[in-house]
Amino acid sequence: MGIVKEQENGLRTADVCPKHGISEPTFYQCKAKFAGMEVSDARKLNVVEHENGKLKKLLAKTMLDNALRMSLQCMVRLARARGRDMVDDDSSCTNISRLSRVGCGCSQADEIRTRRSQ
């Protein structure tokens, strides 16, 4: 904040940056982000950004936990169906990279149950 104010008070950017040990692109990024803010506003912004980062990590962890739980349930269903009919199939029930159940094998468990009931 002080660096931006120094530059706004008439010092050249080329003089201010080496004095504070930053590059000109870094200076302009800070100026774009914090221009017109007071120090207290900048601190509040940093706190909000930090909290936002925590929430994003928490959401990602929760989504991964849910995907793993769904995958485990799917594997249990498939194992139960295979145990009844002894189907030799190397398909895997774990597809957590896309956080979806696409190709997870649950449909195979349903097919095994359908064949068994016929």
Secondary structure as GFF3:
##gff-version 3
##sequence-region A 1 118
A	DSSP	alpha_helix	2	8	.	.	.	ID=ss1
A	DSSP	alpha_helix	13	20	.	.	.	ID=ss2
A	DSSP	alpha_helix	24	34	.	.	.	ID=ss3
A	DSSP	alpha_helix	39	85	.	.	.	ID=ss4
A	DSSP	alpha_helix	106	117	.	.	.	ID=ss5
###
